[in-house]
Amino acid sequence: MLILDEPAIQGVISMKESIEALRAGYACYDKLEGCPPRTLIRDDENKATFGVMPYYSKYDNFFIVKVISHHACNMNKGCKSINGVVVVQEGFTGQIMAQFDAGAITSLRTGATAGLATDLLAREPSAKLAVIGTGAQAMAALNAVLCVRDIKSVAVHSRNQHHVERFIVRAVDQFARGIVFQGCEDVRSAVENADIVCTATTCAEPLFAARDVMEGVHVNAIGKHTLTSREFPLELVPRSLLVVEDRGAAISEAGSYHRESVSISQLLREDYQRYQSRTTIFSSVGTAFQDACICIAILKKLKRAES
């Protein structure tokens, strides 16, 4: 059985390769293939969520399940906020083929999906990025956007200024290529001149007002989205194209305002470039299909599955 921890996964597949794996996956996405609703248990008192996310890939004949927990308070304790495993079973015999670190797979698939949405919807000349949040998902989103747009400046905001400083140091070390990073004390100053906004937080209330973002901005909202919480204001939705991974999952988990949304798979079947002049929002809840795309891409690259 193949066992890969976070460093090993990062050594096998890049963010750019992950974006392309999701692009290929969504291009032939069939929601009936084998992606049942996930099971979530929320412990609001301890700001923790436990989830089980199963998936069956009929094309590759793999059973895949992610067992994961998210503890929002862990960052203040110096611990990873996301922990768990992804297990891949061969479909004919049930043999366990691989076990992956769930935190690494989640960061890759979350960032890569935001990167794909950005590539489809953000204006080509986009050069200014705002990142709200400083955890692993925020870093993954930054990585992904840098893969698809020539970003010149990045504004970073978090409620904890120490986290902002630490995030910028890590980002400069990882993406040292002349990008100007700036820490911002408030969200509004971070997003007001941005071409692309990435939010990756656990905030229950919208982080900014609709008037704070320019017309034509692309927003990747990849943090906490439930029936009672969201990172972006609903006032922004009527003037925007709202994009989701899966409409049913978005409505069920994050609210009925997603009824008029467009899925990524739909966009790939359309002339999506016509939307790049509009304000666009990618509202993410995450799906097991995305995890499967990354896991299968890793197995194929390591010659553990047929390409």
C-alpha positions in Angstrom: 0.0 0.0 0.0 1.2 3.5 -0.9 1.3 5.9 2.0 2.1 9.5 1.4 2.3 12.3 4.0 2.1 16.0 3.2 5.7 16.5 2.1 5.6 13.4 -0.1 2.4 14.6 -1.8 3.8 18.0 -2.4 6.8 16.4 -4.0 4.7 14.3 -6.4 2.2 16.8 -7.7 2.3 20.6 -8.2 -0.5 23.1 -7.9 -0.4 23.7 -11.6 -0.8 19.9 -12.3 -3.6 19.8 -9.8 -5.4 22.6 -11.6 -5.1 20.7 -14.9 -6.3 17.5 -13.2 -9.5 19.3 -12.0 -9.9 20.9 -15.4 -9.9 17.5 -17.1 -12.1 16.0 -14.4 -14.8 18.7 -14.6 -14.7 18.6 -18.4 -16.3 15.2 -18.2 -17.9 15.5 -14.8 -21.0 13.3 -14.2 -22.6 14.1 -10.9 -24.4 10.7 -11.0 -21.1 8.8 -11.2 -20.9 8.2 -7.5 -20.6 11.3 -5.3 -23.2 11.0 -2.5 -23.7 13.8 0.0 -21.0 13.9 2.6 -21.7 13.5 6.3 -20.7 16.4 8.5 -20.8 16.7 12.3 -20.3 20.2 13.7 -19.1 21.0 17.2 -19.8 24.7 17.4 -18.7 25.0 21.1 -15.1 23.8 20.1 -15.2 25.3 16.6 -14.7 21.9 15.1 -16.1 19.9 12.2 -15.8 16.2 11.4 -16.6 15.0 7.9 -16.7 11.7 5.9 -16.7 12.2 2.1 -17.1 9.1 -0.1 -16.7 8.9 -3.9 -16.7 6.2 -6.6 -14.9 6.8 -9.8 -16.6 4.5 -12.4 -14.1 5.5 -15.1 -11.0 4.5 -13.0 -12.9 2.0 -10.8 -11.7 3.4 -7.4 -13.5 3.7 -4.2 -12.2 6.8 -2.4 -13.2 8.2 1.1 -11.8 11.1 3.0 -12.1 11.1 6.8 -11.3 14.6 8.1 -11.6 17.1 10.9 -11.2 20.8 11.0 -10.4 22.5 14.3 -10.5 26.3 13.8 -8.7 27.0 17.1 -5.7 24.8 16.3 -3.8 27.6 14.5 -3.5 29.5 17.8 -2.1 26.3 19.4 0.6 25.9 16.7 -1.2 22.8 15.3 -2.6 22.0 11.9 -6.3 22.9 11.6 -7.1 20.1 9.2 -6.3 16.4 10.0 -7.3 13.1 8.5 -6.7 10.6 5.8 -7.9 9.8 2.3 -8.1 6.0 1.5 -8.2 4.7 -2.0 -9.5 1.1 -2.7 -9.2 -0.7 -6.0 -12.8 -1.4 -7.2 -12.6 -5.0 -8.4 -11.2 -6.6 -5.2 -11.4 -3.8 -2.6 -7.6 -3.9 -2.1 -6.4 -0.7 -0.4 -4.1 0.9 -2.8 -3.1 4.2 -1.1 -3.5 6.3 2.0 -2.9 10.1 1.7 -2.7 12.9 4.2 -6.1 14.6 4.0 -4.8 18.0 4.9 -2.5 18.1 1.9 -5.1 16.7 -0.5 -7.7 19.3 0.8 -5.3 22.2 0.3 -4.4 21.0 -3.2 -8.0 20.5 -4.3 -9.3 23.6 -2.7 -6.6 25.8 -4.1 -6.7 24.1 -7.5 -10.4 24.5 -7.8 -10.1 28.2 -7.0 -7.2 28.4 -9.5 -9.4 26.8 -12.2 -12.3 29.2 -11.4 -9.9 32.1 -11.5 -8.5 31.0 -14.9 -12.0 30.7 -16.3 -13.4 34.0 -14.9 -10.8 36.5 -13.8 -9.8 39.2 -16.4 -6.6 38.3 -18.2 -4.7 41.5 -17.1 -5.5 40.9 -13.4 -2.5 41.9 -11.4 -3.7 42.8 -7.9 -4.7 40.0 -5.5 -6.2 40.3 -2.0 -5.9 37.3 0.3 -8.1 37.3 3.4 -7.0 34.6 5.8 -3.5 33.2 6.5 -4.0 29.5 7.0 -3.1 26.5 4.7 -6.1 27.1 2.5 -5.2 30.8 2.0 -1.6 29.8 1.0 -3.0 27.2 -1.4 -5.3 29.8 -3.0 -2.4 32.2 -3.4 -0.3 29.5 -5.1 -3.1 28.6 -7.4 -3.9 32.2 -8.5 -0.2 32.7 -9.2 -0.3 29.7 -11.5 -3.0 31.3 -13.8 -2.5 35.0 -13.6 0.6 37.3 -13.6 0.1 38.8 -10.2 2.2 41.8 -9.3 1.0 42.7 -5.8 -0.7 40.8 -3.0 -2.6 42.5 -0.1 -3.0 40.2 3.0 -5.3 40.6 5.9 -6.1 38.6 9.0 -7.5 39.5 12.4 -4.1 38.5 13.8 -1.3 40.7 12.6 1.4 38.2 13.6 -0.3 35.6 11.3 -0.1 38.2 8.5 3.6 38.7 9.0 4.3 35.0 9.2 2.2 34.4 6.0 4.1 37.0 4.1 7.5 35.6 5.1 6.4 32.1 4.0 4.9 33.4 0.7 8.0 35.5 -0.2 10.2 32.4 0.5 8.0 30.1 -1.6 7.1 32.5 -4.4 10.1 34.9 -4.6 9.6 36.4 -8.0 9.3 40.1 -7.6 5.7 40.1 -6.1 5.0 43.0 -3.7 3.3 41.8 -0.5 1.5 44.2 1.8 -0.1 43.5 5.2 -3.4 45.3 5.7 -5.0 46.2 9.0 -8.6 46.0 7.7 -10.3 44.0 5.0 -11.6 47.0 3.1 -8.1 48.4 2.4 -7.1 44.9 1.2 -10.0 44.4 -1.3 -10.8 47.9 -2.5 -8.3 47.9 -5.4 -8.0 44.2 -6.0 -8.7 42.5 -9.3 -9.0 39.1 -7.5 -10.1 38.4 -3.9 -9.5 35.1 -2.1 -11.2 34.6 1.2 -10.2 31.6 3.3 -11.5 32.2 6.8 -13.8 30.7 9.5 -15.7 34.0 9.9 -19.5 33.5 10.2 -20.3 37.0 8.9 -19.4 38.6 5.5 -15.9 39.9 5.5 -16.6 43.0 3.4 -19.4 45.0 1.9 -20.6 44.8 -1.7 -19.5 48.5 -2.2 -15.9 47.6 -1.2 -15.1 45.6 -4.4 -14.8 47.0 -7.9 -17.0 46.0 -10.7 -15.4 43.1 -12.7 -13.6 41.6 -9.7 -13.4 37.8 -9.3 -13.9 36.5 -5.8 -12.8 33.0 -4.6 -14.7 32.4 -1.3 -13.3 29.1 -0.1 -13.6 29.4 3.7 -16.6 28.8 5.9 -20.0 28.6 4.1 -23.0 27.1 5.9 -26.7 27.8 6.0 -26.0 30.5 8.6 -22.6 31.8 7.5 -20.8 33.1 4.5 -17.7 35.2 3.7 -19.2 37.5 1.0 -22.2 39.8 1.3 -25.5 38.6 -0.4 -25.9 42.1 -1.8 -23.0 41.3 -4.1 -24.8 38.2 -5.6 -27.4 40.0 -7.8 -24.7 41.9 -9.7 -22.5 38.8 -10.1 -22.2 35.5 -11.8 -22.2 33.0 -8.9 -20.2 29.8 -9.6 -20.2 26.6 -7.6 -18.6 23.1 -7.7 -22.1 21.4 -7.6 -25.4 23.3 -7.3 -27.1 20.7 -5.2 -24.3 20.5 -2.7 -24.1 24.3 -2.5 -27.8 24.8 -1.9 -27.9 22.0 0.7 -24.9 23.1 2.6 -24.6 26.8 2.1 -28.1 28.2 1.2 -30.8 28.6 -1.3 -29.2 31.7 -2.9 -27.1 29.3 -4.9 -30.2 28.2 -6.9 -29.2 30.6 -9.8 -25.6 29.5 -9.7 -23.6 28.0 -12.5 -21.4 25.0 -12.0 -17.7 24.7 -13.1 -18.6 21.8 -15.4 -21.3 24.0 -17.1 -18.8 26.8 -17.6 -16.3 24.5 -19.3 -19.1 23.6 -21.8 -19.7 27.3 -22.6 -17.9 30.3 -23.9 -16.8 31.2 -20.3 -14.5 34.1 -21.5 -17.6 36.2 -22.0 -18.1 36.3 -18.2 -14.6 37.8 -17.5 -15.8 41.4 -17.8 -18.4 40.7 -15.1 -18.1 40.5 -11.3 -17.9 36.8 -10.5 -18.0 34.8 -7.3 -16.7 31.2 -6.8 -18.6 30.0 -3.7 -17.0 26.8 -2.6 -18.2 24.1 -0.2 -15.9 21.4 -1.5 -16.8 17.9 -2.8 -15.3 14.4 -2.7 -15.1 14.6 -6.5 -12.3 17.2 -6.2 -10.4 15.0 -3.8 -10.7 12.1 -6.1 -9.3 14.1 -9.1 -6.2 14.9 -7.1 -5.7 11.4 -5.7 -6.1 9.7 -9.0 -3.8 12.2 -10.7 -1.1 11.2 -8.1 -1.6 7.5 -8.6 -1.3 7.9 -12.4 1.8 10.0 -12.1 3.4 7.3 -9.9 2.3 4.6 -12.4 0.0 3.1 -9.8 -3.0 3.5 -12.1 -3.5 3.5 -15.8 -3.4 6.9 -17.5 
